[in-house]
Amino acid sequence: MHEMTTTPSKFADIQARRSATDASHAKSNREALLEHARMGRPVCFGDGKGGVRWVEPVEVFAMYGLDEFGREKPSE
């Protein structure tokens, strides 16, 4: 059986790209959630207890500091 090994230099390369990967993942999630919310669709989130919770579009917008229509809030 073939064992997969990761050399220290490959591991260091992966670790070096981690923050960029995490940022890209967060951006993609944000875009997908906002797209669903703008179409009026609720989205499903894990509740941390093995269950799920449906989140309405207005709550998704609030998560990202947007108004109830998904627009940037005016400066006060």
N, C-alpha and C positions, 0 to 999 in steps of 0.2 A: 504494500500500500504506500502511496506517495504522501509524504508529509510536507505540508506547506510551511516554509520558514520565511521569516522576514528578517532581512539583514538590518543591522543597526542603522545604516545609511538610508535604507528605504523607509524605515520607521521614522527617522528624523525628517525625511521629506514629507511624509504623510502628516506628521505633527505640525510642520511649518505651514502647510496648506489648510490646516483645520479651521482657523478663524475665518479665512475667506470662504470655505465651504459652509461654515455655520451661517455666515452673513448671507450667502446666496440662498440657502435653505429658508432662512427667516423671510427674506424678500419674496421668494416664491410663495410661501404660505400666506403672507400678507396679501399679495395680489390675488390669489385664489379665493381667500375668504372675502375680500372686498368685492370681487366679481360676483360671487354668489349673493352677497348682501345687496348689491346694487340691482340685482334682478329680483329682489324681494324674497329670496329663498333663505330659510333658516339653515344653520349649519350645526353639525353634531360635534360635541366635544366630550372627551372622557371626563368623568367626574372625580377621578382619583380613587374611586372605591370599587372599580370593576364595572361600573355602569356608564351610561351616557346621559348627556343633557343637551337638549336642543336650544340653540341660542338664536334669538331673533335678530334681523338685520340691524335694528337700532342699537343693540348691544354690541354687535361687531363693530359698527362705526365708532361707538364710544371707546372700545378697546384701543383704537388707533387715534383717538383725539379728534374725531370728525363729528360734524353735526348729524342730526337725525336723517339727513338726506345723503350723507356720505361726502359732504364737502368740507373743505378746511374751515375751521371756525374763524370768524373775523377777529383781528387783534383788538384787545380792549384797551 
